[in-house]
Amino acid sequence: MNKIRTFFALPIPERIARPLSDCADTLCEYDRGLDAHWVDSSNYHLTLCFLGNISLDQVTELEHLTREALAEQSGFMVPLDQLGYYKANPRLGVLAALISDHEQLYALHDRMVNIAKKAGIRYDERDFMPHVTLARLPAKNRFEAPEHWPQPGLITPADSVVLFQSRPGERGSIYTPLFEVHLSA
């Protein structure tokens, strides 16, 4: 059975991606070992939950469940108010834009996790937090964290949820939207 690697995310508009990319540029000087694989700003998204490898049948089920569950979900604004290092798993760390405590975003994250579980996807919740990946690093890296991280001071809209497919590419991952559900105004 063919499986595809997927995740739920909020798209980041270009007007937010550009200044976020400027923040990422300021972190390059701390990548002394040149370990970081920087994400192109056109690929920025706010990851809500990573689903891993799923079947095409599960994509169909996820779309149905997502449209049903988010039919009454209103959009909201999300502050991208801090940058930091986040250990995504035992092999991978990321430099990311992080969100301080934000009730609506974490409620949406929980809702997307429940949708995944309802579709029969085994979701590993350990230590996940919604984030925008700016760079990926191996878990053992030479990145020297700045004493004072840049503060992005940005706000991005949460106006739609997208299920993306992730495939390896020559210069990083290639993200393909599989479906998008718009949130009400």
N, C-alpha and C positions, 0 to 999 in steps of 0.2 A: 504494500500500500504506500503511495507517495505521500510524503510528509513535507510540510513547509514550516519554516521558522517564523514566528509571528509575535507581535506585541500590540497592545492598545496604547494610543498616545493622543495628545492634543497637538495639532499643528501649531507651529510658531510662525507668525506672519513676518515677512521680510523687514518691515519697519522695526521689529523687535530683534530679529536675527542679526542685523547689521551692528547695532551697538553692543549686543551680546558677544559678537565676534571680536569687537574691539577689546572687550574685557578679556577674552581668551588670549588675544595677542599679548596683553601685559603679563600673562603667565608663562610665555615662552622662555623668558630669561631664567626661570626656575627649573627648566627641564635640562639640567646640566649634562645628563647622560644621553640626551636626545632619545629618550625612551617613549615619549608621547607620540601617539598617532592622532593628529588633530582632525576633528570633524569639520567638513566644509559647512559653512553657515546655511547653505541651501538644504542641508539634511537635518537641521535642528528640529527637534520635537520634544515635547514634555512626556516622557514615558510614564504611563499610568500603571501598567503591569505587563510583565514579560510572560508570554504563554509557552514559549519553546516550540517544539515541533508538533504540529497538528495536521489532521487530515483535511482534505478539501470538503468532505461532508461536515466536519466540525466548523469550517468557515461559514457554510450555509446556515448551520444551527446558530452560530454566534451572531450572525447578522440578524436573524429573526429575533433572537432573545434581546439583542442590544436595541433594536428599533422599538421593541415592546417596552423594555425597561426604561428607556430614555425618552419616551413619548412626551412625558410631562416635565422633563428635566430642563430647568432654566439655565441659561449661560451665566457666567460670572467672570470676574477678573482675578488673576492669579499674580501675586507679587513674586518676581524673580529677584529676591533681595540678598542672596549671599552666594558666594562661590566657595567650593571646597573640594576636598579629596574624598571619594566615596569608594569603598571596597565593594564592588558589585558581586564578586564571588571569590573563591580561593585562588583563582588564576588571574583575575582581572580587577584593576582599579580604574576609576574614571575621575577626571577633573570635570566638575559639573556645576551648573547653576542649580542651586537648591532652594527650597521653599521653606520658610519658617512655618510654624504651626498655622495651618489654614484649613479650617473645618470643612468647607465645601469641597475642596480638592481631595481631602482624605476620605470624605464620604463618597465621592465619585470613584476614587480608587477602590474602595470596598465594594461598591456596586459592580465595577468591572470584574473584580475577583470573583464575586458571586455568580456573575454571568458565565465566566469561564468554568467554574465548578459545575454549574447547571448543565453546561454543554459536555460534561464528562472529561474536562481537562484537569490533570493533576497539577495544582498550582503550588509552588514552593514559596512561601511567604517570608522566609527567614531574612531579616535585615533589609528588606526592600523599602526604598522611599522614592516617591516621584521626583524626577530630576530631568535636566536637559544636559546630555553628554556633550562636553566641549572637546575632550580628548580621552583616548583609551591608553592605559599603561599596563604592562605586565605587573603582576602582584609584587614581584621583586624588581624595584626600579630605583633610579637615582634622582627622582624628582625631589627637590628641596622646597618644602612648603614655605610660602612667604610668611613673614612675621605678621603682616597685616594684609589680609586678602582684599582684592578690589571689591567694592560694593556696587553691583550693577544698577540698583535702584530702578528696575524696569517692572512694568506690569504688562502681562499678556492676556488676551481674552481666552476663556475656555468656552468656545462657541460651537465646537464640534468634536466628536470622538472618532478616531480613525483606527481601523485594524490594518497594520502594515505587515507586509512580508519583508523579511530581511535576508538578503543573499550576499555572500562574499563577492567583492569586486576587486579590481586591480588596485584601486586607491582607497580602499575602505568598503564598508557595507553599502549595498544598494537597497534602498527602501522603495517598495511599491505599495501604494494604497490598494487594499482589497475591497473595502467599503468605508463609507463615511456617514455618520449620523449627526445631523445638525441639531444643536440644542435650541430651545425656544428663546425668544428675545425677552 
